Amino acid sequence: MDKPLPEHLVVPVRPAVEKYLRRRLHLRPEEAFQLTKKGTAGRFLYHVLRNPQSDRQYASSVAEYPGRFVVTISNQMAWLNGCRHLTPQGVHDFNRQIEDLIEQEFHVKIDTLADLGIKFENRVIALRFMEHYGFTEDDITFDALIKSYYRYRKAEEVGKMRSSAANNIPKCPAAEGLPLAA
């Protein structure tokens, strides 16, 4: 008996997500991604396909995503592992997760250069980052990358302030000498 052929799934994606995944996963233009639980994109897509979420608000926006990310799913993953439920919310969540990865990678590049003491301008790094992945202003804007970095830095500073404030809580005089709860 012949082994059944693997299933193909087409995931609608935003242009930046498609370019990023193709570059990161070393996929040729017409090559499909073999679903696996290795790597961040694979693990998240595996999770989305196994745990369908259904929020109708995403149905119309997801239908307008111009990119197509073709995924090959083995029969075992499709039927035994349940990877066969692609919902509009799952598509939206997958795209948002990959966009977060794009921003995180950009943030790490800037932080690494700063940690190494290398002089640079954020805008130059943003342009090089966009060139590396082949992003255009239609895919992800230059300003969006820069603003995401500033939001990231601000959130990091707020987190540090909260952490230092929590460490400076005065001790309760009435509790001195009492044993700590187990």
C-alpha positions, 0 to 999 in steps of 0.5 A, a space after each residue: 500500500 502506497 503511503 499517502 502524500 503529505 498535505 499542503 496548506 496555504 497560510 495567508 501572510 503579510 509581505 514582510 512576514 513572507 520575506 522574513 520567513 523565506 530568508 530565515 528558513 532558507 526557502 526558495 521562492 516556490 519551496 514549501 516549508 515542512 512543518 516541524 516543531 523545531 524553530 520558533 516559526 514551526 513551533 508556533 504554527 504547529 500550536 496554532 494548527 492544533 489549537 484553533 481559536 475562533 474570533 470572527 473579527 479577523 476574517 475580513 482582514 486576513 482575507 486581504 493578506 497578499 502573501 502565501 506561505 505554503 506549508 507541507 504537513 505530514 499525515 502524522 502531524 495532520 491527523 495524529 497530532 491534529 495539525 489541521 485547523 487553520 482559522 482566521 484568528 490563527 492566521 492573524 496570530 501567526 502573522 503577529 508572532 512573526 512580526 514580533 520576531 522581526 522587531 525583536 531581531 532588529 532590537 537585538 541588532 541595535 543593542 548588540 552594536 551599542 554593547 560593543 561600543 560601535 558608533 552608528 545611527 539607528 536609521 542606517 541600521 534600519 535601512 540595512 536591516 530592511 535591505 537584508 530581508 528585501 523589505 520595502 516601505 510597503 512591507 514594513 516602514 522604516 519609521 515602524 522599525 525605529 518606533 518599535 525600538 523606541 517603544 522597546 527601550 521605553 518599556 525596558 526602562 519602565 521595567 527597570 524602574 519598577 524592579 528597583 522600586 520593588 527592591 526598595 520596599 521598607 521592611 515592616 517593623 512588626 514583622 521583624 524576627 518572625 520566621 518566613 512562611 514556608 
